Amino acid sequence: MKTLLTAGALALSLITLAITPSAAMEYKAGDITITNPWARATPGQPRNGGAYLMIKGGATDDQLTGAETPVSKKAAIHGHSNENGVMKMREVHGLDVPAGEMVMLKPGGYHVMLMKLKHALKKGGSFPLTLHFAKAGDVTVDVRIMGVGAMNAETKSGHGGHGDHNTHGKMKKH
C-alpha cells in the first residue's frame, strides 16, 4: 500500500510539472543560460514578428551577435531608442551579456526581429531560433508561440512572475 501511495504521489507531481505554465524552458551556450524563448502569434499575412527570451551571463562577459531561423528571411537583434520624443527601432550588431547578469529581450526593448516571415506564427506552435554568441558559440532554442497580445512566455495575464528584470546589456550600433 505504501508503495502504491508513493507511486501515486510521484505521478501526480510529474503531471503537475508537465502542465505548469511557468515551467521554464532552459538552454545552454557555454556557461550562458537562455530561458523562456517565446514569440507573439502573428495574424493574417504578416511581414515581421519578434522573438523574446532571457539570457543569464556566464563567468565572463560575452555578446549576442546575431540570430537566424527558418521561419523568416532574416533575423536580427533590435533595440528601441527615444530620439527627440519619438521611439525608434534599430538593428544592433551586438548586445552585451555581462558576466553573471540577466539580460531580458522583451516587447518594447531588445528583441530578435523576424523580418519577411515565410508564414504566420500560430499560437501554440513553435519554431527553432539559433542564437550566435561571440564567445559561447551557437545555441538553437525552441521558441514557443504565445497569443497575439502576449507580454511574456506565460499563458495567462502577461505578467507571469518574471518581473521587470533590468536589462544591463548595452547595444552597439553599426
C-alpha positions in Angstrom: 0.0 0.0 0.0 2.9 2.4 0.9 4.5 1.7 -2.5 1.2 2.4 -4.3 0.8 5.8 -2.4 4.4 6.8 -3.2 4.0 5.9 -6.9 0.7 7.9 -7.0 2.3 10.9 -5.3 5.2 10.7 -7.8 2.9 10.5 -10.8 0.8 13.5 -9.5 4.0 15.6 -9.1 5.2 14.8 -12.6 1.8 15.6 -14.1 1.8 19.0 -12.2 5.3 19.8 -13.5 4.2 18.9 -17.1 1.2 21.3 -17.0 2.6 24.2 -15.0 2.8 27.1 -17.5 5.7 28.7 -15.6 8.0 25.7 -16.1 11.0 27.4 -17.7 12.5 26.2 -21.0 16.2 26.4 -20.5 19.1 26.1 -22.9 22.9 26.5 -22.5 25.5 28.1 -24.7 28.8 27.5 -22.9 28.1 28.8 -19.4 25.4 31.2 -20.6 21.8 30.2 -19.9 18.9 31.1 -22.1 15.4 30.7 -20.7 11.8 31.0 -21.9 12.2 31.8 -25.6 8.8 32.9 -27.0 7.2 34.9 -29.8 3.8 36.5 -30.3 1.3 34.9 -32.8 1.0 37.0 -36.0 -2.5 37.4 -37.6 -3.1 37.3 -41.3 -0.2 37.6 -43.7 2.4 39.2 -41.5 5.7 40.7 -42.8 7.5 40.8 -39.5 7.5 39.3 -36.0 9.6 39.3 -32.8 11.2 36.7 -30.5 11.9 37.3 -26.9 13.9 35.5 -24.2 16.1 35.9 -21.1 19.9 35.5 -21.1 21.9 34.9 -17.9 25.6 35.7 -18.4 28.2 33.2 -17.6 31.5 33.6 -15.8 32.9 36.1 -18.3 31.4 38.9 -20.4 30.0 37.8 -23.8 27.9 39.3 -26.6 24.9 38.2 -28.5 26.0 38.9 -32.1 23.1 37.6 -34.2 20.4 35.1 -34.8 18.8 33.0 -37.6 15.6 31.0 -38.1 14.0 29.1 -40.9 10.6 31.0 -40.4 11.9 34.3 -41.7 14.2 35.5 -44.4 16.3 37.5 -41.9 16.6 37.6 -38.1 18.4 40.5 -36.4 18.9 41.9 -32.9 16.9 45.1 -32.5 16.6 47.7 -29.8 14.4 50.7 -29.1 15.6 54.3 -28.6 13.9 57.6 -27.9 15.0 60.2 -30.3 13.5 63.6 -29.6 10.4 62.1 -28.1 10.0 59.6 -30.9 10.5 55.9 -30.3 12.7 54.3 -33.0 13.7 50.7 -33.5 17.2 50.0 -34.8 19.2 46.9 -35.6 22.2 46.4 -33.2 25.2 44.4 -34.1 26.0 43.2 -30.7 24.2 43.0 -27.4 26.5 42.8 -24.4 25.8 40.0 -21.9 27.8 41.0 -18.8 29.1 38.1 -16.6 26.5 36.9 -14.1 23.9 39.5 -15.2 20.4 38.9 -16.6 19.6 40.4 -20.0 15.9 40.4 -21.0 14.7 40.6 -24.6 11.1 41.7 -24.3 8.4 43.7 -26.2 9.4 47.4 -26.2 13.0 46.6 -25.6 15.7 44.5 -27.1 14.3 41.6 -29.2 15.1 39.4 -32.1 13.3 40.9 -35.1 12.0 38.3 -37.6 11.9 40.0 -41.0 9.9 38.8 -44.0 8.2 35.9 -42.2 7.6 32.9 -44.5 4.2 32.2 -42.8 2.1 33.4 -39.9 3.2 32.4 -36.4 0.3 30.4 -34.9 -0.5 30.4 -31.2 0.5 27.0 -29.7 3.2 26.3 -32.3 6.9 26.7 -32.1 10.0 27.2 -34.2 13.8 26.9 -33.9 15.9 30.0 -33.4 19.7 29.8 -33.5 21.5 32.5 -31.3 25.1 33.4 -32.0 27.4 34.4 -29.1 30.9 35.8 -29.6 32.5 33.5 -27.0 29.9 30.9 -26.1 29.2 30.0 -29.7 25.8 29.0 -31.2 22.8 27.5 -29.5 19.4 26.6 -31.0 16.4 27.2 -28.9 12.7 26.2 -29.4 10.6 29.4 -29.5 7.0 28.9 -28.2 4.4 30.9 -29.9 2.0 32.7 -27.5 -1.1 34.8 -28.1 -1.1 38.0 -30.3 -1.0 40.4 -27.3 1.2 38.3 -25.0 3.8 40.3 -23.0 5.8 37.3 -21.8 6.1 33.5 -22.1 3.2 32.9 -19.6 -0.1 31.7 -20.9 -2.3 33.9 -18.6 -2.2 37.7 -17.9 1.1 38.5 -19.4 2.8 39.3 -16.1 3.6 35.7 -15.1 6.1 36.4 -12.4 9.2 37.2 -14.4 9.1 40.7 -13.0 10.8 43.6 -14.8 14.4 42.5 -14.9 16.7 45.4 -15.6 18.4 44.9 -19.0 22.1 45.6 -18.4 23.0 44.7 -22.0 24.4 47.6 -24.0 23.8 47.8 -27.7 26.4 48.6 -30.3 25.1 50.3 -33.4 26.7 49.9 -36.8 
